[in-house]
Amino acid sequence: MSSAPIITASVIVSLPDDDVHIIKPIVATVEMLEFNNYLAFVPEVNLNASGDSKAEAIANLQDIIAGTYRLYAMLPPESLGPEPTRQWNFLKSHLR
C-alpha cells in the first residue's frame, strides 16, 4: 500500500534575480513525490520545477518564474498564445 504524497504550500516573496521583484506574493504548492524528489508548482500559471529537497525545488521554481517573466517582457504581447498570455498576465500582476 502506497502512502499519499506529502503536499505543502510555500509563499514566494523574493526571487534570485535583482532585476525582477515580487510585488504580490506567489503561493506555490510543493509535493514530495518520493524520497528526495520534490515538485514545486504554481497551479494558476502551470509553472513548475523539481529538486532533491523542498528548498531546491522552490529555488528552481523561483528561477523559472524570473526567467519566464524576463522572456515574456521581451516579446510583443500579440506574439503570445493563449497559455503564455495567461501566464504573462499573472506574472505582470505579481512581479515588476
URVENMO-V925892 format. One record per backbone hydrogen bond with DSSP energy under -0.5 kcal/mol. NH is the residue of the N-H (numbers start at 1). CO is the residue of the C=O. Records with the same first field share a line. If there is no record, write none. Layout:
NH = CO / CO
This chain:
6 = 32
7 = 5
8 = 30
10 = 28
12 = 10 / 26
13 = 11
18 = 16
20 = 17
23 = 94
24 = 94
26 = 12
27 = 25
28 = 10 / 26
29 = 41
30 = 8
31 = 39
32 = 6
33 = 31 / 37
34 = 37
37 = 34
38 = 51
39 = 31
40 = 49
41 = 29
42 = 47
43 = 41
45 = 42
46 = 42
47 = 42
49 = 40
51 = 38
57 = 53
58 = 54
59 = 55
60 = 56
61 = 57
62 = 58
63 = 59
64 = 60
65 = 61
66 = 62
67 = 63
68 = 64
69 = 65
70 = 66
71 = 67
72 = 68
73 = 69
74 = 70 / 71
75 = 71 / 72
79 = 76
80 = 77
85 = 81
86 = 82
87 = 83
88 = 84
89 = 85
90 = 86
91 = 87
92 = 88
93 = 89
94 = 90 / 91
95 = 91
96 = 21
